[in-house]
Amino acid sequence: MNEIGATLKSTRETTGISLEEASNDLKIKVLILENIEEGNIGCFKDIFVLKDYIYDYAKYLGLDPDKITDEFNEYLFEYTSKIPVKEIEKAVREQAKENPVENKISSPYTNTVTKFKKTNYLLLYILVAILVILAIVWSIKQITINNEVTNEISYIK
């Protein structure tokens, strides 16, 4: 990362562009550009945003942004492949302590989904059956008068 930052800084200085001018043109804070040029990767929370900054900065300076981004990807691969698994597990445990479980975002494949219990479905089926029976009884009562089936709309005594 230091080489990428040095390349960006030397190109900027060679072309005579100040950090403030680059900051205004790119709409990126001066502090961010300084950290990129110094190779301070730890100052950035999101690597993908950092990669976008580097791409835009390289393009602005007239460098090949794809080449610079590829160099950054190689650096990230080397950097992350050297982290011991125990350190990663420790970081995950610390992050789990900081973030409660309710705020956790997880994959639908690993997250257990609470399903309705069978008793909820059973109660629903019983309720539907009772409503159907009541509808049938009510319709039969409407058709019959004095235990006789009516075939006329109105009944006159």
Helices and strands as residue ranges (DSSP letters): H 2-15, H 19-26, H 30-38, G 41-43, H 47-60, H 65-81, H 85-98, G 101-103, H 118-143, E 144-145, E 148-149
